[in-house]
Amino acid sequence: MTIYHVNQAADTALRTIFDEVLDKENRAVVAVTGAQGAGKTQRLLLAATEAKEHHAFAVYFDVTTQGGWALRGLAGAFEKAARDAKLVKMLGAPGWLRSLTAISRAKGESHDPKEAGRRIGEALNATSPSFLLLNDLHNLAESNEIGVFTKTLEEVIGVIKPGVLLMFTCYASYLAWLTVNQPGFVSRVNRTIPLATLSDDEARLVLAKKLLAKRIVEELEPTYPFDREAVLELNRASRGNPRRLFELADAVLEQAVATRAYQIDGELVRATLATREAAAPSPPPLWQETSSLRSEAPNPPEASSPTAATGAKRRSIWGKSR
């Protein structure tokens, strides 16, 4: 994961936060926002890697639109993390884990959010330095559980001590919606870190790192077979979105192989993308931040999927990207 990562301004801010939490100098509640494919999940996975390298306890949980009660799933994620960290011994589990097991195995959705939050907070304190990493909180947009879940997180924040990080990702528009509809929770967020689009230099670097893993001939230009103009065209077309950048680069590479082109220049990129646009419906536009949200709206605006029109089932030469 780290070998393909390109540091941006957001990573400098996160680095400081990680250090303070790992040294137990501070606690932190951090929201990372950005468009689909901007690298939100990647930052959580990097945080999990950071925790592992420093022998800290980390709980990673994907908030999904499926799978039932999110609070139960979160408690189950604590159980899994405890087993992975070998905190469950032959003679039994620690007390904090037993209290969460009751939530993960409960039937129905009747747990008191404050009590659940207190248990989660105490579990994080007992294992500090510890990271609680929640991915894609916006997936609760259409759930009637958002109120219960945010009340639980409010209680968690009230309980945690220095040495604990609560970090979650979501679309910026969803955080704005939460600010209006769940102000008690958002007011407890210490830091909001928006992910910027890739600059041209960052796009060159991220492509070079991906290509390095596929390289079988040494002493080539870092972005070969893409020349500088090709990278600029790809970054422009992807609007600086990392996931979209890889999807378009993959399509252009396939075209280059089909036409036996040994170098990919700007002209080939433009021709390939023009052909794709003419042959298929235009992909939905990448999500853009909405400045005004109505508090009475039942759901916040969501990001559209830039992969829908490109064939998500087709395997990419880049592998899985987030």
SERO-930937 format. One record per residue (C-alpha): residue number from 1; residue in one letter; z, y, x. Coordinates in steps of 0.02 Angstrom, whole numbers, padded with zeros to 5 digits. Each point is the difference from the previous one (the first is absolute). Example, Ala and Ser with C-alpha at 12.3 -4.5 7.8 and 13.67 -1.06 7.14 Angstrom:
<atoms>
{seq 1; type A; zz 00390; yy -00225; xx 00615} .
{seq 2; type S; zz -00033; yy 00172; xx 00069} .
</atoms>
This chain:
<atoms>
{seq 1; type M; zz 00000; yy 00000; xx 00000} .
{seq 2; type T; zz 00050; yy 00129; xx 00132} .
{seq 3; type I; zz -00153; yy -00035; xx 00109} .
{seq 4; type Y; zz -00115; yy 00067; xx -00137} .
{seq 5; type H; zz 00110; yy 00147; xx -00047} .
{seq 6; type V; zz -00050; yy 00180; xx 00039} .
{seq 7; type N; zz 00143; yy 00123; xx 00007} .
{seq 8; type Q; zz -00012; yy 00153; xx -00111} .
{seq 9; type A; zz 00120; yy 00143; xx -00033} .
{seq 10; type A; zz 00089; yy -00105; xx -00131} .
{seq 11; type D; zz 00042; yy -00131; xx 00131} .
{seq 12; type T; zz 00087; yy 00128; xx 00111} .
{seq 13; type A; zz 00114; yy 00046; xx -00145} .
{seq 14; type L; zz 00033; yy -00182; xx -00041} .
{seq 15; type R; zz 00040; yy -00038; xx 00182} .
{seq 16; type T; zz 00142; yy 00127; xx -00002} .
{seq 17; type I; zz 00067; yy -00070; xx -00164} .
{seq 18; type F; zz -00004; yy -00179; xx 00063} .
{seq 19; type D; zz 00093; yy 00046; xx 00160} .
{seq 20; type E; zz 00138; yy 00092; xx -00094} .
{seq 21; type V; zz 00025; yy -00144; xx -00121} .
{seq 22; type L; zz -00005; yy -00136; xx 00134} .
{seq 23; type D; zz 00130; yy 00097; xx 00101} .
{seq 24; type K; zz 00105; yy 00019; xx -00158} .
{seq 25; type E; zz -00002; yy 00188; xx 00022} .
{seq 26; type N; zz -00068; yy 00030; xx -00174} .
{seq 27; type R; zz -00059; yy -00079; xx -00161} .
{seq 28; type A; zz -00167; yy 00042; xx -00077} .
{seq 29; type V; zz -00096; yy -00011; xx -00164} .
{seq 30; type V; zz -00186; yy 00022; xx 00034} .
{seq 31; type A; zz -00152; yy 00006; xx -00114} .
{seq 32; type V; zz -00170; yy -00033; xx 00081} .
{seq 33; type T; zz -00145; yy 00059; xx -00108} .
{seq 34; type G; zz -00188; yy -00014; xx 00013} .
{seq 35; type A; zz -00160; yy -00061; xx -00079} .
{seq 36; type Q; zz -00044; yy -00183; xx -00019} .
{seq 37; type G; zz -00048; yy -00066; xx 00171} .
{seq 38; type A; zz 00081; yy 00146; xx 00093} .
{seq 39; type G; zz 00124; yy -00111; xx 00093} .
{seq 40; type K; zz 00157; yy 00004; xx -00108} .
{seq 41; type T; zz 00031; yy -00187; xx 00008} .
{seq 42; type Q; zz -00038; yy 00000; xx 00185} .
{seq 43; type R; zz 00142; yy 00123; xx 00031} .
{seq 44; type L; zz 00121; yy -00115; xx -00091} .
{seq 45; type L; zz -00058; yy -00149; xx 00103} .
{seq 46; type L; zz 00019; yy 00101; xx 00159} .
{seq 47; type A; zz 00176; yy 00045; xx -00056} .
{seq 48; type A; zz 00037; yy -00186; xx -00027} .
{seq 49; type T; zz -00067; yy -00036; xx 00174} .
{seq 50; type E; zz 00109; yy 00138; xx 00072} .
{seq 51; type A; zz 00153; yy -00074; xx -00085} .
{seq 52; type K; zz -00039; yy -00173; xx 00067} .
{seq 53; type E; zz -00022; yy 00063; xx 00177} .
{seq 54; type H; zz 00171; yy 00084; xx -00008} .
{seq 55; type H; zz 00085; yy -00149; xx -00086} .
{seq 56; type A; zz 00028; yy 00101; xx -00158} .
{seq 57; type F; zz 00001; yy -00074; xx -00175} .
{seq 58; type A; zz -00157; yy 00039; xx -00102} .
{seq 59; type V; zz -00042; yy -00036; xx -00181} .
{seq 60; type Y; zz -00182; yy 00024; xx -00050} .
{seq 61; type F; zz -00045; yy -00005; xx -00185} .
{seq 62; type D; zz -00170; yy 00023; xx -00084} .
{seq 63; type V; zz 00020; yy 00086; xx -00168} .
{seq 64; type T; zz -00140; yy -00078; xx -00101} .
{seq 65; type T; zz -00068; yy 00015; xx -00175} .
{seq 66; type Q; zz 00033; yy -00185; xx -00023} .
{seq 67; type G; zz 00145; yy -00116; xx 00031} .
{seq 68; type G; zz 00126; yy 00060; xx -00128} .
{seq 69; type W; zz 00160; yy 00094; xx 00028} .
{seq 70; type A; zz -00011; yy 00100; xx 00162} .
{seq 71; type L; zz 00189; yy 00007; xx 00026} .
{seq 72; type R; zz 00008; yy -00190; xx -00001} .
{seq 73; type G; zz -00143; yy -00008; xx 00124} .
{seq 74; type L; zz 00086; yy 00125; xx 00114} .
{seq 75; type A; zz 00159; yy -00105; xx 00002} .
{seq 76; type G; zz -00107; yy -00151; xx 00042} .
{seq 77; type A; zz -00077; yy 00097; xx 00145} .
{seq 78; type F; zz 00176; yy 00024; xx 00070} .
{seq 79; type E; zz 00028; yy -00188; xx -00008} .
{seq 80; type K; zz -00162; yy -00034; xx 00094} .
{seq 81; type A; zz 00038; yy 00131; xx 00132} .
{seq 82; type A; zz 00174; yy -00074; xx 00024} .
{seq 83; type R; zz -00072; yy -00175; xx 00026} .
{seq 84; type D; zz -00131; yy 00066; xx 00121} .
{seq 85; type A; zz 00136; yy 00090; xx 00098} .
{seq 86; type K; zz 00103; yy -00161; xx 00001} .
{seq 87; type L; zz 00145; yy 00084; xx -00089} .
{seq 88; type V; zz 00022; yy -00148; xx -00117} .
{seq 89; type K; zz 00110; yy -00128; xx 00087} .
{seq 90; type M; zz 00034; yy -00181; xx -00039} .
{seq 91; type L; zz 00170; yy 00043; xx -00073} .
{seq 92; type G; zz -00066; yy 00135; xx -00114} .
{seq 93; type A; zz -00076; yy 00171; xx -00019} .
{seq 94; type P; zz 00084; yy 00168; xx 00033} .
{seq 95; type G; zz 00086; yy 00081; xx -00149} .
{seq 96; type W; zz -00128; yy 00139; xx -00018} .
{seq 97; type L; zz -00138; yy -00129; xx -00018} .
{seq 98; type R; zz 00094; yy -00102; xx -00130} .
{seq 99; type S; zz 00017; yy 00157; xx -00107} .
{seq 100; type L; zz -00188; yy 00029; xx 00007} .
{seq 101; type T; zz -00039; yy -00182; xx -00036} .
{seq 102; type A; zz 00078; yy 00024; xx -00171} .
{seq 103; type I; zz -00132; yy 00133; xx -00036} .
{seq 104; type S; zz -00149; yy -00097; xx 00068} .
{seq 105; type R; zz 00043; yy -00154; xx -00103} .
{seq 106; type A; zz 00053; yy 00088; xx -00159} .
{seq 107; type K; zz -00096; yy -00029; xx -00161} .
{seq 108; type G; zz -00058; yy 00151; xx -00096} .
{seq 109; type E; zz 00010; yy 00181; xx 00055} .
{seq 110; type S; zz 00179; yy 00044; xx -00041} .
{seq 111; type H; zz 00074; yy 00052; xx 00168} .
{seq 112; type D; zz 00085; yy 00169; xx 00008} .
{seq 113; type P; zz -00107; yy 00108; xx 00117} .
{seq 114; type K; zz 00151; yy 00086; xx 00077} .
{seq 115; type E; zz 00086; yy -00164; xx 00039} .
{seq 116; type A; zz -00160; yy -00072; xx 00071} .
{seq 117; type G; zz -00026; yy 00156; xx 00106} .
{seq 118; type R; zz 00178; yy -00010; xx 00065} .
{seq 119; type R; zz -00025; yy -00181; xx 00053} .
{seq 120; type I; zz -00164; yy 00040; xx 00087} .
{seq 121; type G; zz 00075; yy 00150; xx 00089} .
{seq 122; type E; zz 00149; yy -00101; xx 00060} .
{seq 123; type A; zz -00117; yy -00137; xx 00061} .
{seq 124; type L; zz -00097; yy 00128; xx 00103} .
{seq 125; type N; zz 00161; yy 00072; xx 00072} .
{seq 126; type A; zz 00064; yy -00173; xx 00045} .
{seq 127; type T; zz -00158; yy -00040; xx 00098} .
{seq 128; type S; zz -00033; yy 00171; xx 00080} .
{seq 129; type P; zz -00103; yy 00055; xx 00085} .
{seq 130; type S; zz -00106; yy -00052; xx -00147} .
{seq 131; type F; zz -00165; yy 00051; xx -00081} .
{seq 132; type L; zz -00043; yy -00017; xx -00185} .
{seq 133; type L; zz -00189; yy 00016; xx -00015} .
{seq 134; type L; zz -00079; yy 00015; xx -00173} .
{seq 135; type N; zz -00189; yy -00004; xx -00011} .
{seq 136; type D; zz -00105; yy 00081; xx -00138} .
{seq 137; type L; zz 00135; yy 00068; xx -00115} .
{seq 138; type H; zz -00140; yy 00071; xx -00109} .
{seq 139; type N; zz -00031; yy -00176; xx -00066} .
{seq 140; type L; zz 00147; yy 00030; xx -00118} .
{seq 141; type A; zz -00102; yy 00137; xx -00086} .
{seq 142; type E; zz -00036; yy -00107; xx -00152} .
{seq 143; type S; zz 00166; yy -00091; xx 00001} .
{seq 144; type N; zz 00148; yy 00039; xx -00111} .
{seq 145; type E; zz 00109; yy -00044; xx 00150} .
{seq 146; type I; zz -00029; yy 00160; xx 00098} .
{seq 147; type G; zz 00157; yy 00083; xx -00070} .
{seq 148; type V; zz 00110; yy -00149; xx 00043} .
{seq 149; type F; zz -00077; yy -00020; xx 00172} .
{seq 150; type T; zz 00019; yy 00182; xx 00049} .
{seq 151; type K; zz 00179; yy 00002; xx -00065} .
{seq 152; type T; zz 00033; yy -00150; xx 00112} .
{seq 153; type L; zz -00076; yy 00090; xx 00149} .
{seq 154; type E; zz 00104; yy 00155; xx -00038} .
{seq 155; type E; zz 00156; yy -00106; xx 00014} .
{seq 156; type V; zz -00063; yy -00082; xx 00159} .
{seq 157; type I; zz -00025; yy 00172; xx 00078} .
{seq 158; type G; zz 00174; yy 00052; xx -00052} .
{seq 159; type V; zz 00077; yy -00151; xx 00085} .
{seq 160; type I; zz -00095; yy -00018; xx 00165} .
{seq 161; type K; zz 00074; yy 00064; xx 00163} .
{seq 162; type P; zz -00074; yy 00052; xx 00168} .
{seq 163; type G; zz -00103; yy -00143; xx 00069} .
{seq 164; type V; zz -00097; yy -00033; xx -00161} .
{seq 165; type L; zz -00180; yy 00049; xx -00041} .
{seq 166; type L; zz -00074; yy -00007; xx -00175} .
{seq 167; type M; zz -00186; yy 00028; xx 00014} .
{seq 168; type F; zz -00128; yy -00015; xx -00140} .
{seq 169; type T; zz -00185; yy 00035; xx -00024} .
{seq 170; type C; zz -00097; yy 00067; xx -00149} .
{seq 171; type Y; zz -00141; yy 00117; xx -00048} .
{seq 172; type A; zz 00043; yy 00184; xx 00017} .
{seq 173; type S; zz -00040; yy 00027; xx -00184} .
{seq 174; type Y; zz 00126; yy -00134; xx -00048} .
{seq 175; type L; zz 00136; yy 00082; xx 00103} .
{seq 176; type A; zz -00041; yy 00164; xx -00088} .
{seq 177; type W; zz 00017; yy -00090; xx -00167} .
{seq 178; type L; zz 00166; yy -00073; xx 00053} .
{seq 179; type T; zz 00060; yy 00173; xx 00050} .
{seq 180; type V; zz -00021; yy 00055; xx -00180} .
{seq 181; type N; zz 00052; yy -00161; xx -00088} .
{seq 182; type Q; zz 00129; yy -00074; xx 00120} .
{seq 183; type P; zz 00070; yy 00154; xx 00088} .
{seq 184; type G; zz 00166; yy -00082; xx 00042} .
{seq 185; type F; zz -00087; yy -00126; xx 00110} .
{seq 186; type V; zz -00126; yy 00116; xx 00084} .
{seq 187; type S; zz 00135; yy 00130; xx 00040} .
{seq 188; type R; zz 00081; yy -00131; xx 00112} .
{seq 189; type V; zz -00157; yy -00027; xx 00106} .
{seq 190; type N; zz 00032; yy 00078; xx 00171} .
{seq 191; type R; zz -00179; yy 00007; xx 00061} .
{seq 192; type T; zz -00174; yy -00014; xx -00073} .
{seq 193; type I; zz -00134; yy -00045; xx 00127} .
{seq 194; type P; zz -00181; yy 00017; xx -00059} .
{seq 195; type L; zz -00132; yy -00098; xx 00094} .
{seq 196; type A; zz -00145; yy 00106; xx 00058} .
{seq 197; type T; zz -00182; yy -00055; xx 00007} .
{seq 198; type L; zz -00071; yy -00056; xx 00166} .
{seq 199; type S; zz -00072; yy 00130; xx 00117} .
{seq 200; type D; zz -00163; yy -00045; xx 00086} .
{seq 201; type D; zz 00094; yy -00042; xx 00161} .
{seq 202; type E; zz 00123; yy -00109; xx -00096} .
{seq 203; type A; zz -00144; yy -00088; xx -00087} .
{seq 204; type R; zz -00079; yy -00038; xx 00170} .
{seq 205; type L; zz 00165; yy -00068; xx 00065} .
{seq 206; type V; zz 00037; yy -00109; xx -00151} .
{seq 207; type L; zz -00177; yy -00074; xx 00003} .
{seq 208; type A; zz 00015; yy -00030; xx 00188} .
{seq 209; type K; zz 00163; yy -00094; xx -00025} .
{seq 210; type K; zz -00074; yy -00109; xx -00136} .
{seq 211; type L; zz -00156; yy -00036; xx 00102} .
{seq 212; type L; zz 00104; yy -00045; xx 00152} .
{seq 213; type A; zz 00066; yy -00154; xx -00090} .
{seq 214; type K; zz -00180; yy -00056; xx -00034} .
{seq 215; type R; zz -00067; yy 00041; xx 00173} .
{seq 216; type I; zz -00073; yy -00144; xx 00101} .
{seq 217; type V; zz -00089; yy 00107; xx 00131} .
{seq 218; type E; zz 00103; yy 00115; xx 00108} .
{seq 219; type E; zz -00045; yy 00169; xx 00075} .
{seq 220; type L; zz -00081; yy 00068; xx -00158} .
{seq 221; type E; zz 00032; yy 00167; xx -00083} .
{seq 222; type P; zz 00160; yy -00011; xx -00105} .
{seq 223; type T; zz -00091; yy 00023; xx -00166} .
{seq 224; type Y; zz -00159; yy -00097; xx 00046} .
{seq 225; type P; zz -00115; yy -00032; xx -00093} .
{seq 226; type F; zz 00044; yy 00163; xx -00091} .
{seq 227; type D; zz -00046; yy 00158; xx 00092} .
{seq 228; type R; zz 00095; yy 00163; xx -00022} .
{seq 229; type E; zz -00113; yy 00067; xx -00139} .
{seq 230; type A; zz 00016; yy -00165; xx -00095} .
{seq 231; type V; zz 00190; yy 00012; xx 00002} .
{seq 232; type L; zz -00007; yy 00180; xx -00060} .
{seq 233; type E; zz -00114; yy -00051; xx -00144} .
{seq 234; type L; zz 00113; yy -00145; xx -00048} .
{seq 235; type N; zz 00156; yy 00108; xx 00002} .
{seq 236; type R; zz -00087; yy 00132; xx -00105} .
{seq 237; type A; zz -00058; yy -00129; xx -00127} .
{seq 238; type S; zz 00172; yy -00081; xx -00009} .
{seq 239; type R; zz 00084; yy 00171; xx -00013} .
{seq 240; type G; zz 00120; yy -00050; xx 00137} .
{seq 241; type N; zz 00070; yy -00149; xx -00095} .
{seq 242; type P; zz 00035; yy -00146; xx 00120} .
{seq 243; type R; zz -00034; yy -00141; xx -00123} .
{seq 244; type R; zz -00162; yy 00079; xx -00060} .
{seq 245; type L; zz -00051; yy 00033; xx 00181} .
{seq 246; type F; zz 00012; yy -00186; xx 00040} .
{seq 247; type E; zz -00094; yy -00048; xx -00159} .
{seq 248; type L; zz -00145; yy 00116; xx 00041} .
{seq 249; type A; zz -00003; yy -00050; xx 00184} .
{seq 250; type D; zz -00006; yy -00182; xx -00054} .
{seq 251; type A; zz -00150; yy 00033; xx -00113} .
{seq 252; type V; zz -00093; yy 00095; xx 00136} .
{seq 253; type L; zz 00035; yy -00138; xx 00127} .
{seq 254; type E; zz -00072; yy -00130; xx -00119} .
{seq 255; type Q; zz -00156; yy 00106; xx -00019} .
{seq 256; type A; zz -00014; yy 00019; xx 00189} .
{seq 257; type V; zz 00010; yy -00189; xx 00022} .
{seq 258; type A; zz -00129; yy -00027; xx -00137} .
{seq 259; type T; zz -00122; yy 00121; xx 00082} .
{seq 260; type R; zz 00044; yy -00052; xx 00178} .
{seq 261; type A; zz 00054; yy 00174; xx 00048} .
{seq 262; type Y; zz 00095; yy 00001; xx 00164} .
{seq 263; type Q; zz 00069; yy 00175; xx -00023} .
{seq 264; type I; zz 00065; yy 00084; xx -00157} .
{seq 265; type D; zz -00037; yy 00185; xx -00009} .
{seq 266; type G; zz 00023; yy 00131; xx -00133} .
{seq 267; type E; zz -00172; yy -00031; xx -00074} .
{seq 268; type L; zz 00036; yy -00184; xx -00029} .
{seq 269; type V; zz 00168; yy 00041; xx -00080} .
{seq 270; type R; zz -00079; yy 00127; xx -00117} .
{seq 271; type A; zz -00142; yy -00117; xx -00048} .
{seq 272; type T; zz 00117; yy -00146; xx -00033} .
{seq 273; type L; zz 00120; yy 00101; xx -00106} .
{seq 274; type A; zz -00144; yy 00078; xx -00097} .
{seq 275; type T; zz -00069; yy -00174; xx -00038} .
{seq 276; type R; zz 00170; yy -00063; xx -00057} .
{seq 277; type E; zz 00025; yy 00151; xx -00111} .
{seq 278; type A; zz -00170; yy -00025; xx -00082} .
{seq 279; type A; zz 00024; yy -00188; xx -00023} .
{seq 280; type A; zz 00172; yy 00002; xx -00078} .
{seq 281; type P; zz 00103; yy 00110; xx -00116} .
{seq 282; type S; zz 00088; yy 00137; xx 00094} .
{seq 283; type P; zz 00177; yy -00051; xx 00047} .
{seq 284; type P; zz 00139; yy 00093; xx -00088} .
{seq 285; type P; zz 00051; yy 00155; xx 00097} .
{seq 286; type L; zz 00148; yy -00018; xx 00115} .
{seq 287; type W; zz 00161; yy 00058; xx -00080} .
{seq 288; type Q; zz 00037; yy 00183; xx 00020} .
{seq 289; type E; zz 00166; yy 00085; xx -00024} .
{seq 290; type T; zz 00024; yy 00079; xx -00170} .
{seq 291; type S; zz 00095; yy 00164; xx 00006} .
{seq 292; type S; zz 00052; yy 00006; xx -00183} .
{seq 293; type L; zz 00082; yy -00141; xx -00095} .
{seq 294; type R; zz 00065; yy 00007; xx -00177} .
{seq 295; type S; zz 00177; yy -00063; xx -00017} .
{seq 296; type E; zz -00040; yy -00075; xx -00169} .
{seq 297; type A; zz -00140; yy -00107; xx 00071} .
{seq 298; type P; zz 00048; yy -00185; xx -00016} .
{seq 299; type N; zz -00075; yy -00046; xx 00167} .
{seq 300; type P; zz -00048; yy 00098; xx 00156} .
{seq 301; type P; zz -00179; yy 00000; xx 00065} .
{seq 302; type E; zz -00039; yy -00147; xx 00111} .
{seq 303; type A; zz -00115; yy -00029; xx 00147} .
{seq 304; type S; zz -00166; yy -00077; xx -00035} .
{seq 305; type S; zz -00054; yy -00148; xx 00104} .
{seq 306; type P; zz -00132; yy 00040; xx 00131} .
{seq 307; type T; zz -00031; yy -00185; xx 00023} .
{seq 308; type A; zz -00055; yy -00037; xx -00177} .
{seq 309; type A; zz -00185; yy 00030; xx 00028} .
{seq 310; type T; zz -00009; yy -00073; xx 00174} .
{seq 311; type G; zz 00042; yy -00181; xx -00039} .
{seq 312; type A; zz 00184; yy -00030; xx 00034} .
{seq 313; type K; zz -00027; yy -00188; xx 00015} .
{seq 314; type R; zz -00121; yy 00016; xx 00145} .
{seq 315; type R; zz 00090; yy -00031; xx 00163} .
{seq 316; type S; zz 00002; yy 00150; xx 00118} .
{seq 317; type I; zz -00024; yy -00021; xx 00187} .
{seq 318; type W; zz 00148; yy 00115; xx 00022} .
{seq 319; type G; zz 00123; yy -00115; xx -00086} .
{seq 320; type K; zz 00128; yy 00062; xx -00125} .
{seq 321; type S; zz 00037; yy 00186; xx 00006} .
{seq 322; type R; zz 00131; yy 00101; xx -00089} .
</atoms>
